[in-house]
Amino acid sequence: MTMESPDGLPFPEAPASAGQEQVVQRICARVAGPEVGPGVHVATLPLGGLQVWLDDPRHRWRFYHRMARELRLSGWHTETGPDRLLLLGWSAVCLSHRARMLAAALSGRLADFDKTAFMAVMIATRLRHEGFPGEELPAEVVARCGDTLRWPARLADLDGLERRSSLEPLRLRLAQVAGLEAKVCRRCGEHLALASKVARTVAGGAVPDRPRAAGPRPGLTERMVCVSVPNSVPTVSKSAVTAR
C-alpha cells in the first residue's frame, strides 16, 4: 500500500529505518520536557511509520502539536490525532523547509559570533559571582549557549539515524539537507569553542592581551571580558594562563 503526501509524492512503503524509533523518542522527549519526557512512547505502525503517545492526558493536544512541529522540521510528514501522533514518512515539503531553515541559520544567528561572545560573558560572569565552581564554568557556559543556538540539540537528536528513501526526489532532498547539516554542525562547533574560551578567561580572571596602539580597536568579545573580570585578581603566571 502506498500513501500520498500533501506534496504529491508517495511515502516509502518500507518500515521505519534503522534508528528512527530512537530518534523520534529523543525528539519528542526533548520537546515535552523533563517532566513529561519519560511518559513519551513510540511504536511502529503495521504498514510503516510510527505512532507517538503520552501517558499523561493533560495538555496532550498541546504537546502533540509541539512534537509535530519539531518532527516536521526534521523532514517527516505527521498527522495529529486526538490520542496519538502519527509519523508517516519523509515529506519533500518538510525536507525543503528544513533546508531553508538550515540555510537561514547559517546566514543569520550562526553568522553572529559577537552575540555568542556577549552571551558567554554574561552567563560566565553571573555564574562566577554566584560562586559557581570555576573548573565547571566552561562546560556550563557551553551547555547554555548551545541551548540558545538550538541546532546543536536538533542535530544531536538525529545521531544514529539512517535516512534513506526509494524515491529519487526525496533522496536528493535528503542529500541536500545532510550537506547543510554538516555546515551547521561545524559552525555550531565554532560558536561553542568561542563560548568555552570566553568562559575559561572569565573563570581564570585573566584579561586577553590588548592590541597594539597602531592595531585595530578591541572587538566586542575582548571589551566584554575586560569589563567582566575584577580589577584585582590573584597573580597568575603567563605560563599558567597559556596552559589554560
Secondary structure, 3 states (H helix, E strand, C coil): CCCECCCCCECCCCCCCCCHHHHHHHHHHHHHCCCCHHHEEEEECCCCCEEEEECCCCCHHHHHHHHHHHHHHCCEEEEECCCCEEEEEECHHHHHHHHHHHHHHHHCHHHCHHHHHHHHHHHHHHHHHCCCCHHHHHHHHHHHHHHHHCHHHHHHHCCCCCCCCCCHHHHHHHHHHHHHHHHHHHHHHHHHHHHHHHHHHHHHCCCCCCCCCCCCCCCHHHHHHHHHCCCCCCCCCHHHHHHC
